[in-house]
Amino acid sequence: MTAELVRGQNHPLPHTRLEIRVSAGHPVLAAVTLGDEQGRIAGPEAVAHPGAAALPGIEVPRQAADRHRLAVDLEAVRDTVHRVCVLLALPVGAGGPARFGATAAPVVTVTAPDGSGVADYTVTGLDRETAVIALELYRRQGAWKVRAVGQGYEGGLAALLADQGLPDPGELAGTLLEAVAQGLARSVAAPPPRLPETDRARRTTPASSTPTPAPASTPTPAPASTPTPAPAAPPGPVPQPPSASTGPIDYTHPGRRPSPGPAPATVPAPDAGPAAHPAPVAGDATGWTMDERLYNQVWGMFEDLARTTAAYRSACQFAESRLDQELDRVLSDPRARIGGAGDAARAEARAKHDELTARAREALDRDLAQLAAESEVVEPALPPAYARWDSPVWQAYRVPMEAPMAVRLGDLHLPERTGLRIPFLARLPLARGLWVDSGRGHSVDAALLDEAELRRAALECAVAHAVRLLAVHPAHRFRVRVIDAAGAGATAFAPLVEAGVIEGPPAAGAAGVSAVLAQLTERVDLLQMAARADASEDLPPGLDTAEELLIVHDFPHGFDDRAVTRLRYLADEGPAVGTHLMMVADRADAAAYGPVLDPLWRSLTRLTPVPDDHLADPWVGHAWTYEPPVFPAGGGVLRQVLAQVADGRGQWGPDGL
């Protein structure tokens, strides 16, 4: 049965040899781009278009037409290709429509080699756009999937290719349109039948060599420098850390026009069986190390949950819109107001609505069940840097010899299934400071606590983050300083002080605040100058170059204007040289400074001590509920981890030896 996709929804591909059919009702040109894990294309050689219609595993038509057939063999594409995007564009000066919104929506169908349908997608919601990314085929956990994208561009092919990272996109767009105008050839023929495995191996293996099969379970490594957030979204904004603002983040790409209107009414067919969903395996993602593979897998789960929920919400919104339209038609027809005709029409409209929402929920439940099964496998396999505080991995914790690539700052979930938590992982070293908000904001949970309880919870949350950062770094490569000007955090900071893992007692009073900020500002200045001049050997003897975290509690108590200026300097310039800031404060307390501190708050990643839905993902912009990390009752894990960190620091001398 063919799956009817809605925008953002994905579907497993049972075959790697496919045919993609396009029916537009008016001439369009078709092209394919081959991208990396982030959807970026390296150059014109990664684009199959009418002027260069063949790439390894890809063939596209050489002319504009109202019907197309594209041949795709995913086993033949290069190993570096992770995303195959199908593009449609209106030819220039062909006498056809000037925008997609002026004609019927294109329909894109993915079929198997025998012609049986795999997935359909009707590209709706377009208006003034002249180019669109219709479908995306992408690798996920060693298998290929298809995703309905439907992202349109008013700027045409040049804007689309620029969004995918192509250098000089205007030149290629011009070449492509010129090739269409000249009508170089006719559409590509249907793909040839797949070779048997034995014949294909015979053709690709030299006669003089004996093929040696590789282990089937070995994942394909990716370069260590490969950028992450996963799993990246299809061409679009690079994932950013959440904003410090109190509302959800706007990730809208400045070069894109968001597609208005509801998604198609249909949703994917029910699960085709066990083959559609292979058993999840921890670390089943690309990467050189298990930590990197797990990191990429977590971000893949994050993206999949965002998109499958977006598809469900879109389908429900379409069902509601369709119900409203049908009820309006009934009310506007005088004949339907007499007798039982109106009641029957209303009942039929509601039945259609219920059927659509039920099918959407069925598809959502199928995807959520798969993600929950994957989470149950992945969560126990996470290392300390990614694991929850109640994970058994902490019972065998030892101070690491090198820093991980990321750290867990809490959990994220959506209301469709609150029990499915996705680890909120932030890359290390931290590119932005952290702000643990002790204010109420708009959180329902915060409204249930009084001011003192909320401030205490914020400080305990900050301590949990600090302990985590200490635990995942080598003992001699991470330091913590504390400013507690009023001394109100003595109880919460006591475990850190008693374990001896912070640099001296917390600084108190205006004098203590000034002294610590002056030392750190001077340190940042020296490290910056050494880095710019490539003269690290000229640093003053004894200057510690380890990363450093400054925790500021009860800001702005004890801060004068000069101290505030230094704090802003540390927030802006510190991360580049390993000096990080963690604020524990209520933004309202600093209102006396006026808007001068707004850049400070915006430069920090806002976290909350209670669940709050202030974070947004970089793909569809859902408001995710953030849950802070919590130590298990009894404090055993906290004491054990701090003891290990303190013991590790004791084994290193002043020179880290």
Residue, then its C-alpha position, 0 to 999 in steps of 0.5 A: m500500500t502506498a503511503e500518503l505523506v504530509r509535509g515533514q513526515n517520513h517513511p521507510l524505503p523498502h528498496t534502494r533502487l527506486e523510480i521517482r515520478v513527478s506529475a505537475g499538470h504543467p511543464v517543470l524541470a527536475a533536478v537532484t542534489l546530493g548532500d552530506e549529513q547536514g544537507r550541504i552540497a559541495g559544488p556543481e558536481a553534486v547536482a544532477h540537472p538537465g545540463a548534467a543529467a547523470l551522477p553515480g546512482i542518479e539520472v534525471p530528465r534533460q527537458a522540462a515536462d509535465r511528467h517526469r521519471l527520475a531513476v535513483d539507485l541509493e547503493a550506487v551513490r557515494d558513501t559521503v552522500h547522506r541526503v538526496c533532494v528532489l527539486l522542482a522548478l518552473p522554467v523561465g520564458a516557457g509560457g507557463p505559470a509564473r509561480f507554483g500557486a497559479t496552478a495545480a499542486p505537483v504530485v511526487t511518487v516514489t515507486a519500487p523497481d516493479g512499479s509498486g507505489v512506496a510513497d506519495y506526496t502532494v506539494t501543497g501550500l505553495d504560492r509565489e514560489t518558483a522552486v521547491i524541494a519536494l522530497e528528500l531521501y536520507r540515511r537513518q540508522g544504516a537504512w534509507k528513508v523518504r521525507a516530504v519536504g515541500q519547502g518553496y523559494e520565491g527566489g527560484l533555483a538560485a535561492l534554493l541552491a544557495d540555501q543548500g550551501l552551493p558556492d556561486p548558486g546563480e551561475l549553476a541556476g543559469t546553466l540549468l535553465e539554459a539547458v532546459a531552454q535548449g531542450l537537450a534531450r528527452s526524459v530518462a528511461a525507466p531504470p534497468p533491472r537490479l543485478p543479482e548480488t553475485d553478478r554485481a560483486r563479480r563486476t566490481t571485484p577485480a578478477s585477480s583478487t579475492p573479496t573479503p566480506a566486511p563485518a555487517s555490523t560495522p557502522t560507516p565512520a564519519p570524519a571526526s570534524t563532521p559538524t553535528p546537530a545531526p542530524a541536521a535539518p534539510p537545507g535550512p538554518v544551522p541548529q543554534p543553542p536555545s535563546a535566552s529570551t522567555g519565548p520560543i526561538d524564531y528559527t525562520h531562515p531569512g532567505r525562505r518564504p514559509s509555506p502557508g496553508p494546511a498540509p494534505a489531508t492524507v497520512p501514511a498507511p499503517d505500518a507495513g510490518p516488522a521489516a519497516h522498522p528494524a530493531p533499534v541498536a545503540g550507537d547505530a549512527t555515523g561517527w569515529t567513536m561510540d560517543e560520537r555515534l551516540y551523540n548523532q543518534v540522539w540528535g537523530m531521535f530529536e529530529d524524528l520526534a520533531r518532524t513526526t509530531a509536526a506531521y501529526r499536528s499538520a494533519c489534524q489542522f487540515a482535518e479541522s479546516r476541512l470540517d469547518q469548510e464543509l460545515d460552512r457549505v452546509l449552512s450556506d445551502p438553504r436546501a440543507r436546512i430543511g429536513g434531515a439532509g443538513d444533519a446527514a451532511r454534518a454527520e458525514a463531515r464529522a465522520k471524515h474529520d474523525e477518520l482523518t484524525a484517527r489515521a493521523r494518530e495511528a501514524l503518530d503512535r507508530d512512529l512514537a512507539q519506534l522512537a520509544a523503543e530506540s530510547e529504551v535501547v539508547e538511554p542505558a548505553l549513554p556514557p556519563a557525559y550524556a547519561r541521567w544522574d540516576s543512570p547506573v553508569w555513575q556507579a562505575y564513574r572514573v574521571p576521564m582522560e579527555a573531554p567528551m564532545a557534548v554534555r547533557l543539560g537536561d531532557l526535552h519532551l513534547p505534549e503528544r507523549t510526555g514520557l518520551r524524553i530526548p536528552f538535551l545535549a550541548r556541544l563542548p566546549l560551550a559556545r555560550g554561557l548558561w543562565v539558570d533563571s530563578g524568575r517565574g517566567h511563564s512556567v506553570d510549575a514555577a507559579l506553584l513555588d514561592e520566591a524562596e523555593l524557586r531561588r533555591a531550586a535554581l541554585e541546586c540546578a546550577v550546582a548540578h550543571a557545575v558538577r556535571l561539567l567537572a565530572v566530564h572533563p579531565a581533573h586538571r583541565f577544568r576549574v570552577r570559581v563561585i561569586d556569591a556576593a550575599g552569601a545566600g548560596a552557602t548551603a547549596f555550594a557546601p558540597l563543592v567547597e567540602a570536596g575542594v573542587i572549586e578555586g577557593p571559597p565563594a567570593a563575597g561582597a563587592a570587594g570579592v566580586s571585583a577581585v574575581l572579575a579582575q583576575l578573569t578579565e586579565r586572564v582572558d586578555l592574556l589568552q586572547m593576545a597569545a592566541r592571536a599572536d600564536a605565542s602561547e609560549d610567551l604567557p606568564p609562568g604559572l598561568d593556568t590555561a585550563e577551562e574555567l567556569l564562573i558561577v555568579h549567584d544573586f546577580p546584581h547584588g554586589f555589582d557596580d557599573r565596572a563589575v557589570t562591564r567586566l561580566r559582559y566582557l567575560a560573557d562575550e569574549g570568554p568562551a573563545v579562550g575557555t572561560h565560561l559563565m553561568m548566571v543564577a539570577d532573575r532577570a527582573d532583579a537587574a531591571a534597574y540597569g535598563p536595556v543595557l543588560d539585554p545583550l547579556w541575557r540574550s548571549l546566554t542559554r536560558l535554562t530553568p529549575v522547573p519544567d518550562d516550554h521555552l525551547a524550540d527545535p531548529w527544524v519545525g520550531h516546536a515549543w519543547t518542555y525542558e526538564p532540568p537535571v535532578f540528583p537521585a534522593g539521598g545525594g549518594v551520586l553527588r558525593q561519589v562523583l565529587a570524591q572521584v573528581a577531588d581524588g583525580r585533582g589530587q593526583w595531578g601536580p601544578d603542571g598537570l603531571 
